Amino acid sequence: MNIKNLFSVSVVLLTILSVSLLGCERIDQMIPSDTTPPMETTLKIGVIQPLHSYTTFSQGAETARVQINENGGVLGMAVEFITRNNQPIASEPPTPEASIGAAKELIEMENVFALLGPVRSTMALEVGPIAQQAQRLMLPGSSGSNVPESGDYIFLITVPNPFQGKVMASFAMNPDELNAKTAATVYEEGDNYSIDLVQAFEAAFKGIGGQIVHSGSYAAGDTTFTTLLTEIQSATPNVIFCPGHQPEVPRLINEAKQLGIKATFLGGSAWDDRERFLGVLSDSTMLDGSYYPTNFSVATQDVSVQEFVNGYMALYDSPPDGVAASGYDAMRLLARAIETAGSLDPVAVRNAFAEVKDYKGATTISHYDANRHPVKSLAIQVIQNGQVQHYKVVEP
């Protein structure tokens, strides 16, 4: 082959090679690069926690978070809490505005996967529709029977009010317990939790032959209750069912005893904000002889309960209460549902949560009913010598 022909062949080969390389480049440009973001290294969970009340809820949740992360996290992700306060004024209850603002900020700005809280039913009713619309699981610390009605992403964790009311009514009338025939009821105006629980108690008490001789209310922030208590005193009930919050309820009981009212006081799970409830009066023995229900007893010797108690004590150097147990179980149940679903698909996780069976944590949940209420046992506590003591367990 002469030089001229060799040069021509070389030009052709170079041209073919250039076209081939250009083609490859164009093909590379046509194939999209992998834009899938790397797997999240943290699982962000929003916590709506009053700064000045029921603070053991987030402490219980934190106990669970620490334990979960120590054991590898959830689907390999470390759990991170982002907390917002919904109680801007220490001397007043949480507000709807702060609760709604907290939920929107956690979902829209922080993009949390789920919400733990709010604690009080009135606030949970405000947040529920927001969580539902955003397809975020909401696990409140409240027991209001109507809280899950906002939608199928809302599940109660603590013992629901209908069961609390039924148990306390039966306890009051039991001849081997208080043997009560008559009862007065007291609720906090505008508070969904205490109104709902009083209605449940009244229905159960009347249903087994008891008589409600008086029903009255007080307002949040009240410090004296003379008119209400004078009316109750005239009605001479055997028991007074007053399931509201601190600081009003301890003050009401104290004033009742100063007036000479001998009826036994009964409460609800809100009383288990134990440290604050017992700290309202300078002499908490004024609350002696009062009973209330809770979904948790520190006296339970179950291994899973003691794991919770030991973990909580290690972090906070004090025994947990029922509010803490709800926070702990909320985080544990959420982690279990995500692991069962095997992904962060919200529908799959919600469905896994609904199918919870035989859960054992701080408390035991048999299953969830059609109302997304947990079916679980309840413990009755008694106040003696100014301290809470375990009294008995009632199975569902």
Residue, then its C-alpha position, 0 to 999 in steps of 0.5 A: m500500500n502506498i503512502k497516499n492510500l495509507f493516509s486515506v485509510s488513516v483518515v477514515l479510521l480516525t473519522i470512524l473512531s471520532v464518530s464512535l466516541l461522539g456517539c458514546e458521548r451522546i448516548d451517555q447524555m441520553i442515559p439519566s444519571d442516578t438521581t436517587p438520594p442516598m438512604e437517610t441516615t436519620l429518622k426524624i420524629g416530631v415531638i409536641q411536648p408541653l414545656h411545663s406539664y406532662t414532661t415525662f411523656s417526652q422523657g419516656a419517648e427519649t428512653a425508647r429512642v436511646q434504647i433503639n439507637e443503641n441497638g442499631g436504629v430503625l432500618g439502619m437509621a438513627v432516630e432523631f427527635i425534633t421537639r416543639n413546645n405547645q405551652p407558651i405560658a407556664s401557668e396556663p394550659p397548652t394552646p390550640e394555636a401553639s399546638i397547630g403551629a408546632a404540628k405545621e412546623l414539624i411537618e412542613m419545615e422539618n419534614v418529620f416522619a411521624l408525630l409523638g403527642p400532643v399530650r392533652s386530648t383537646m390539643a390532639l383534636e386540633v393536630g389530628p386533621i393536620a397529621q391526617q392530611a399530611q399522612r403522618l402517623m400521630l401517636p398522642g399521649s391523650s386518652g380522649s375516645n374521639v381523638p382518632e376520629s380525625g383519621d386513620y393515621i391517629f392511634l391512641i397509646t394510653v388506656p382510652n376513656p371509655f375503659q377508664g370510666k367503666v373501670m372506675a365506676s365498677f371500682a366505686m360500686n364494688p361492695d368489696e371496694l368503695n361500695a358507693k351508691t351515689a356519685a358527683t362528677v366534676y370536669e374542666e370547662g372546654d377540656n375534651y379529656s375530662i368531659d369525655l371521661v366524665q361522660a364515660f364514668e356517668a354512663a357506666f355508673k348509671g348502667i350498673g345501678g348507681q345514681i349521679v347526684h350532681s355534675g359540675s365544672y370549673a375553669a382552668g386557672d381557678t384557685t377556689f371552688t366554694t360554690l361548686l363544692t357547696e353544691i356537692q356537699s349538699a348532694t352528699p355523694n359517696v364518691i366524687f369523680c374529678p379526672g381533670h388536671q393539676p394544679e386545679v384538682p389537688r386544690l379542689i380536693n384540698e378545699a373539699k376536705q377543709l369544708g368537711i366533705k367525706a366523699t372519696f375522690l376518684g380521678g383519671s389518667a391525667w393525675d399520673d403527671r405524678e411529680r407535679f400533681l403531688g407537688v401542688l399542695s404544701d401537704s400532699t397527704m390531703l390527697d390521701g385516700s384518693y384513687y386513679p387509673t393509669n396504664f402503667s405500674v412500676a410494680t409490674q415485674d415483666v421483663s419488658v417493663q423492667e427494661f423500660v424502668n431501668g432505662y428511664m431511671a438511668l437517664y432521669d434518676s427517678p421512677p417513671d409514671g404512666v405519662a412516661a410509659s405512653g411516650y415510651d410505647a409510642m416510640r417503640l410501637l412506631a419503630r416496630a411498625i416501620e420495621t414490619a413495613g420494611s420501608l418508610d412508605p406511610v401507607a405500609v407503616r400505618n397498616a403495620f401499626a393497625e395490625v399490632k398484636d401482643y405488644k409488650g413494652a412499658t405496657t402490654i397491648s393485645h391489639y387495636d380495635a376498630n376505633r384505633h383504641p388500644v386494648k390493654s390492662l389498667a392499673i388503679q393507684v391509691i395515694q397514701n401518706g402523700q405518695v402514689q402506691h400501686y393498688k390493683v390491676v384490671e384486665p380488659 
